[in-house]
Amino acid sequence: MKKLVSKDQTNISKLLLVLGILAFTSQLYAEVTYSIPLNAKEHQIGNMLEWSTETEINSRNFEVQKSLDGVQFDHIGEIDAAGMTNNGKSYRFLDTGVGEAKVFYRLKQIDIDGITNLSQTVMINKTIQNQFMVVAMTNTTFDKTFQITVDIIDDIAIEYHIYTLKGDLIRQSKEELSYGLNDIYIDLEDEKEGFYKIIIRLNEEEENLIVMKTDDATKKPAGVASQRKQNGG
């Protein structure tokens, strides 16, 4: 004998199926857009990290990571994310465990399904009174262009040189920069895969960065090694 199913039962089943699909889709879809990217400022009591999001969909938390060499990052704390918001949210994290001359920070944003995304890396140079400082950079493993943000104390020209790790000069350039934050774009699209050394120089000050150019942009970031030199005293 055939079991009869009422129209109401059929409609309820369809509704439950639709709700289940929507719930499953909601769990899979996640997104965070930043209105203010990660930045760091030095204070007497420690380094203050700040960032703001414009929208968040299924975001779980932000893991704060710190490094002394720009390569190996350690977990130093975390902040719960908004989860779902279209109104934006601002975040702050104070790192009181500082004493080194130079430290690097980045965020590991984690969605509710475990997918993670890394922010840009920011750097604080604590003790040297510099004419310029590298304060942020994009991923140091890239396929085309590498972006460096420098903070400069005057309107002045700055030089940068690009070498292979064997010491062969690939390119050199000079750019006129203005007081405050400036972006420098290093284009290595036509160069071979491998590691390159970028030296940024202003008078007697130097900042050395090691980056990796790859033809596969999905490769795991290799981190960055950085060393500042100040000659003549």
C-alpha positions in Angstrom: 0.0 0.0 0.0 1.3 3.4 -1.0 1.9 5.9 1.9 0.3 9.2 1.3 2.3 12.4 2.0 0.3 15.5 2.7 1.0 18.7 0.8 1.9 20.5 4.1 4.5 17.8 4.9 6.0 18.2 1.4 6.3 21.9 1.8 7.9 21.6 5.2 10.4 19.2 3.8 11.3 21.5 1.0 11.6 24.4 3.4 13.9 22.4 5.7 16.0 21.5 2.6 16.4 25.1 1.5 17.3 26.2 5.0 19.9 23.5 5.3 21.5 24.5 2.0 21.5 28.1 3.1 23.1 27.3 6.4 25.7 25.1 4.7 26.5 27.8 2.1 26.8 30.4 4.9 29.4 28.3 6.7 31.4 27.9 3.5 31.4 31.5 2.5 33.7 33.8 4.5 35.2 37.2 3.8 37.0 40.0 5.6 37.7 43.4 4.0 39.9 45.9 5.7 39.2 49.7 5.8 42.5 50.3 7.6 45.3 47.7 7.2 47.5 46.7 10.1 49.8 49.4 11.4 52.0 49.6 14.5 53.2 52.5 16.6 55.8 52.6 19.4 54.8 53.8 22.8 56.5 53.9 26.1 54.6 51.0 27.5 54.9 48.9 24.3 54.0 48.6 20.6 50.3 49.3 19.8 48.9 47.4 16.8 45.7 48.8 15.2 43.6 47.7 12.2 39.9 48.1 11.1 37.6 46.0 9.0 34.9 47.3 6.7 32.9 44.0 6.4 33.2 40.6 8.0 31.4 37.4 7.0 32.0 34.3 9.2 35.2 35.6 10.7 36.3 33.9 13.9 39.4 35.6 15.3 42.7 37.4 14.6 45.9 35.8 15.7 48.7 38.3 16.3 52.1 37.1 15.2 55.5 38.6 16.0 59.0 38.0 14.6 62.5 39.3 15.4 63.9 38.5 11.9 60.9 38.8 9.6 61.1 35.0 8.8 60.0 33.1 11.9 56.8 34.4 13.4 55.4 33.4 16.8 51.9 33.6 18.2 51.7 36.3 20.9 47.9 36.8 21.3 44.6 36.8 19.7 41.4 38.8 19.5 37.9 37.6 18.7 36.5 38.9 15.4 33.1 40.4 14.8 31.8 37.3 13.0 29.2 39.1 10.9 29.2 42.8 10.3 28.7 45.4 7.6 29.2 48.4 9.9 33.0 48.0 10.3 35.0 47.3 13.5 38.3 48.6 14.9 40.8 46.5 16.7 43.8 47.2 19.0 46.4 45.0 20.5 49.2 46.2 22.8 52.5 44.2 22.8 54.2 45.0 26.1 56.9 42.3 25.6 59.3 44.5 23.6 62.9 45.3 24.1 64.5 44.5 20.8 65.6 47.2 18.3 63.5 45.8 15.5 60.3 43.7 15.5 57.9 42.5 12.8 54.2 42.0 13.2 51.4 40.4 11.1 47.9 39.1 11.5 46.6 35.6 10.8 42.9 36.0 10.2 40.9 32.8 10.8 37.4 32.0 9.5 34.9 29.8 11.3 35.7 27.0 8.9 39.5 27.2 9.7 40.6 28.9 6.5 43.3 31.5 7.3 44.7 34.6 5.6 47.8 36.6 6.4 47.9 40.3 6.5 50.8 42.5 5.3 53.9 42.6 7.5 54.6 45.8 9.5 57.9 46.6 11.2 58.9 48.8 14.2 62.5 50.1 14.6 62.7 51.2 18.2 66.0 52.8 19.0 67.8 54.3 16.0 66.8 57.8 15.0 66.4 57.2 11.3 65.9 59.5 8.3 63.7 56.7 6.9 62.2 53.4 8.0 60.5 50.5 6.2 57.2 50.3 8.0 55.3 47.8 5.8 55.6 45.5 2.8 53.6 43.0 0.8 54.3 39.3 0.8 58.0 38.7 0.2 57.2 35.8 -2.1 55.6 37.2 -5.2 55.4 36.7 -9.0 55.5 40.3 -10.3 55.7 43.3 -8.1 56.9 43.8 -4.5 55.6 46.9 -2.6 57.6 48.6 0.2 56.2 51.4 2.3 58.8 53.8 3.8 58.3 56.6 6.3 60.7 59.4 5.5 61.4 62.6 7.6 61.9 65.0 4.7 61.4 65.6 1.0 64.4 63.8 -0.4 65.6 61.3 -3.0 66.2 57.7 -1.9 68.1 55.0 -3.8 67.5 51.3 -4.1 69.6 48.5 -5.6 68.6 45.0 -6.5 71.1 42.2 -6.4 71.1 38.4 -6.8 72.3 36.5 -3.8 75.6 36.0 -5.6 76.0 39.8 -5.6 75.2 40.5 -9.3 73.6 43.9 -9.7 70.2 43.6 -11.5 68.9 47.1 -11.3 69.4 50.4 -9.5 67.1 53.4 -9.2 66.5 56.7 -7.4 63.1 58.1 -6.4 62.1 61.5 -5.2 60.0 60.9 -2.1 57.9 63.3 0.1 57.8 63.7 3.9 55.7 60.9 5.5 54.6 57.5 4.0 55.7 56.6 0.5 55.2 53.4 -1.6 58.1 52.0 -3.6 57.2 49.3 -6.2 59.9 46.8 -7.2 59.0 45.1 -10.5 60.7 41.7 -11.0 58.2 40.2 -13.5 60.9 39.7 -16.2 63.5 38.3 -13.8 64.2 34.6 -13.2 62.8 32.7 -10.2 64.9 32.9 -7.1 66.0 35.1 -4.1 67.0 38.7 -4.5 68.5 41.2 -2.2 67.0 44.8 -2.1 69.2 47.5 -0.6 67.4 50.8 0.1 69.8 53.6 0.8 69.6 57.2 2.1 73.0 58.9 2.7 74.7 56.6 5.3 71.6 54.6 6.2 70.7 51.3 4.5 67.8 48.8 4.8 68.4 45.3 3.4 65.6 43.0 2.4 65.6 39.4 1.0 62.7 38.6 -1.2 61.8 35.6 -3.5 60.5 36.0 -7.0 58.4 33.0 -8.2 56.5 32.2 -11.4 53.9 30.5 -9.1 52.1 33.1 -7.0 50.4 30.3 -4.9 53.7 29.1 -3.4 54.0 29.5 0.3 55.5 32.8 1.4 59.2 32.5 2.4 59.2 35.4 4.8 61.7 38.3 4.7 65.1 38.9 6.2 65.9 42.5 7.0 68.9 44.3 8.4 69.5 48.0 8.8 73.0 49.4 8.6 74.0 52.9 9.7 77.6 53.8 8.7 79.9 56.4 10.0 79.0 56.2 13.6 
